[in-house]
Amino acid sequence: MPKSKPDDGQVFISEPKFTNTFEIHVTGDLLPRSAFFEILELLKIHMDSKTIVFAVYNTKMVLLIRESVPSEFYDRIELYSPKAFEAKEGLRRAG
């Protein structure tokens, strides 16, 4: 993991309605220490009560998540197009 850098909003969460799923969205292609620790805190809080799904937007991030987070802690990793993140972020900012 690279050295810690200022939080750039790399980790987002969502909880789809009517499901027992907790989605952790991770952007970028590097996993700084601050983002890794944020992910660990989210896992500690929700691991026992929800199904954890990672949503990533880069193939490098799939490998980083697989290497750094034990598979017992999450259900699956979903790879989305970078344009899907832009659309979701635009909707989130719109309200």
C-alpha positions in Angstrom: 0.0 0.0 0.0 1.3 3.5 -0.8 1.8 6.1 1.9 -1.2 7.9 3.3 -2.4 10.9 1.4 -5.3 13.4 2.1 -8.7 11.9 1.7 -9.9 12.4 -1.8 -13.3 10.7 -1.5 -12.2 7.4 -3.0 -14.7 5.3 -0.9 -18.5 5.7 -1.2 -21.2 3.5 0.3 -24.8 2.7 -0.7 -27.5 0.5 0.6 -30.0 -0.6 -2.0 -33.6 -0.5 -0.8 -35.4 -3.7 0.0 -32.1 -5.7 0.2 -29.7 -6.8 2.9 -26.8 -5.6 0.8 -24.2 -3.0 1.8 -22.2 -1.7 -1.2 -18.7 -0.3 -0.8 -17.8 1.7 -4.0 -14.0 2.2 -4.4 -12.8 4.5 -7.2 -9.3 4.9 -8.7 -6.5 2.4 -9.4 -4.5 2.8 -6.1 -5.5 2.0 -2.6 -4.0 4.5 -0.2 -3.7 3.7 3.5 -6.5 6.1 4.4 -9.0 4.4 2.0 -7.9 0.9 3.2 -8.6 1.8 6.8 -11.9 3.4 5.9 -12.9 0.1 4.2 -11.8 -1.9 7.3 -14.0 0.3 9.5 -17.0 -0.2 7.2 -16.4 -3.9 7.2 -16.2 -4.0 11.0 -19.5 -2.2 11.3 -21.6 -4.1 8.7 -19.9 -7.5 8.3 -22.2 -9.4 10.6 -25.5 -7.7 9.6 -25.3 -7.2 5.9 -24.0 -8.8 2.7 -21.0 -6.8 1.7 -20.4 -6.2 -2.0 -17.5 -4.2 -3.4 -18.2 -2.1 -6.5 -15.1 -1.0 -8.3 -14.5 0.9 -11.6 -11.0 -0.3 -12.5 -9.5 -3.7 -13.1 -6.5 -2.8 -11.0 -8.8 -2.1 -8.0 -10.3 -5.6 -8.4 -6.9 -7.1 -7.8 -6.1 -4.7 -5.0 -9.3 -5.6 -3.1 -8.7 -9.3 -3.7 -5.2 -9.1 -2.3 -5.8 -6.8 0.6 -9.2 -7.9 2.0 -9.8 -11.5 2.9 -12.6 -13.1 0.9 -14.5 -14.2 4.0 -15.3 -10.6 4.7 -17.3 -9.9 1.5 -19.7 -11.7 -0.9 -18.4 -10.5 -4.2 -16.6 -7.8 -6.2 -18.5 -6.1 -9.1 -16.6 -4.3 -11.9 -18.5 -1.3 -13.3 -17.6 1.0 -16.2 -16.1 4.3 -15.2 -19.0 6.0 -16.9 -21.3 4.2 -14.5 -19.5 6.0 -11.6 -19.9 9.4 -13.3 -23.6 8.8 -13.8 -24.1 7.7 -10.1 -22.1 10.6 -8.8 -24.0 13.0 -10.9 -27.3 11.7 -9.6 -26.0 11.7 -6.0 -25.0 15.4 -6.3 -28.3 16.3 -8.0 -30.1 15.3 -4.8 
